[in-house]
Amino acid sequence: MSDVLDEFDQEKKEEAEGSALFYLKLISLIVAVVGFGLYIGDVLFGKSSLDVLLNLQADKDTLSQKIQSLKEENAVLQKEYFELRQLDPDR
């Protein structure tokens, strides 16, 4: 009878170890998925991404203003060039 009880106890221990290992794997998987999700969220929506976006928008505004001022300067210089060109008797 003792052998039967020992065998029964052995089976219970193996089942307990197997279920503990399963739960450990499950918890590890959940932690890994949550950690990866947080990492991806930080990369896509984190502070550094927002800073880059804001800097690019500011650079775009600055370049647009510079383009406008260069167009105006170009118009003035073209007007001056064409006025000088008409005054040149050689051409």
C-alpha positions as CSV (number, residue, x, y, z in Angstrom):
1,M,0.0,0.0,0.0
2,S,2.9,2.3,0.8
3,D,4.2,1.8,-2.8
4,V,0.9,2.9,-4.2
5,L,0.8,6.0,-2.0
6,D,4.4,6.8,-2.9
7,E,3.6,6.5,-6.6
8,F,0.5,8.7,-6.2
9,D,2.5,11.3,-4.3
10,Q,5.2,11.2,-7.1
11,E,2.5,11.8,-9.8
12,K,1.0,14.7,-7.8
13,K,4.5,16.3,-7.5
14,E,5.1,15.9,-11.2
15,E,1.7,17.5,-12.0
16,A,2.4,20.4,-9.6
17,E,5.9,21.0,-11.2
18,G,4.4,20.8,-14.7
19,S,1.6,23.3,-13.9
20,A,4.1,25.6,-12.1
21,L,6.3,25.6,-15.1
22,F,3.3,26.3,-17.4
23,Y,2.3,29.4,-15.2
24,L,5.9,30.6,-15.2
25,K,6.1,30.4,-19.0
26,L,2.8,32.1,-19.2
27,I,3.8,35.0,-16.9
28,S,7.1,35.4,-18.7
29,L,5.3,35.6,-22.0
30,I,2.9,38.2,-20.7
31,V,5.7,40.3,-19.3
32,A,7.6,40.1,-22.6
33,V,4.5,41.1,-24.6
34,V,3.8,44.0,-22.3
35,G,7.4,45.1,-22.3
36,F,7.6,45.0,-26.1
37,G,4.3,46.9,-26.4
38,L,5.7,49.7,-24.1
39,Y,8.9,49.9,-26.1
40,I,7.0,50.2,-29.4
41,G,4.7,52.8,-27.9
42,D,7.7,54.8,-26.7
43,V,9.4,54.6,-30.1
44,L,6.2,55.7,-32.0
45,F,4.7,58.2,-29.6
46,G,7.5,59.0,-27.1
47,K,9.0,62.3,-26.2
48,S,11.9,62.0,-28.7
49,S,9.4,61.3,-31.6
50,L,7.4,64.4,-30.6
51,D,10.5,66.5,-30.3
52,V,11.6,65.5,-33.8
53,L,8.1,66.2,-35.2
54,L,8.0,69.7,-33.6
55,N,11.6,70.5,-34.8
56,L,10.7,69.5,-38.3
57,Q,7.6,71.7,-38.3
58,A,9.7,74.6,-37.0
59,D,12.3,74.0,-39.7
60,K,9.6,73.9,-42.3
61,D,8.2,77.2,-41.2
62,T,11.7,78.8,-41.2
63,L,12.5,77.5,-44.7
64,S,9.1,78.7,-46.0
65,Q,9.8,82.2,-44.7
66,K,13.4,82.1,-46.2
67,I,12.0,80.9,-49.6
68,Q,9.5,83.8,-49.6
69,S,12.2,86.4,-48.8
70,L,14.5,84.9,-51.4
71,K,11.7,85.1,-54.0
72,E,11.1,88.8,-53.2
73,E,14.9,89.5,-53.4
74,N,15.0,87.6,-56.7
75,A,12.2,89.7,-58.1
76,V,14.0,92.9,-57.1
77,L,17.3,91.7,-58.6
78,Q,15.6,90.6,-61.8
79,K,13.9,93.9,-62.2
80,E,17.2,95.7,-61.7
81,Y,18.9,93.3,-64.2
82,F,16.3,93.9,-66.9
83,E,16.5,97.6,-66.4
84,L,20.3,97.6,-66.8
85,R,20.0,95.3,-69.8
86,Q,17.7,97.7,-71.6
87,L,20.1,100.6,-71.0
88,D,23.1,98.7,-72.4
89,P,23.5,99.9,-76.1
90,D,25.7,96.9,-77.1
91,R,22.8,94.4,-76.9
